[in-house]
């Protein structure tokens, strides 16, 4: 006789103690697997949500856009790529370009205006004309005895 069991040899309706215990253990393991899978899904969902929120905050983008990001976008790189691809749809301005020399110069001029304050042109002309040294001239022109700062 062969040691191989066939479906006919195993009566699934047999209520012997060993089969009953085996079924009970199987159901308990199935329940445990479902519970663990549910926990894993919750953790992955929370991790994805945190990743998306962090990238949106870092990008200066309204966090309400998160609901439009597809569920398969999960990593930081994927979220950034999705934002870049859809920036026009949401009216986002790309800020990853480096400032040109003109923009930098305009920023320096704006700072000079803040430091120097409002100056009467006639008063400025008189201060320049009456300057007796390079330091006084720098003070009149740049608001500092050391001259322009880079």
Secondary structure, 3 states (H helix, E strand, C coil): CCCCCCCCCCCCCCCCHHHHHHHHHHHHHHHHHHHHHHHHHHHHHHHHHHHHHHHHHHHCCCHHHHHHCCCCCCCHHHHHHHHHHCCCCCCCCCCCCCCCHHHHHHHHHHHHHHHHCCCCHHHHHHHHHCCCCHHHHHHHHHCCCCCCCC
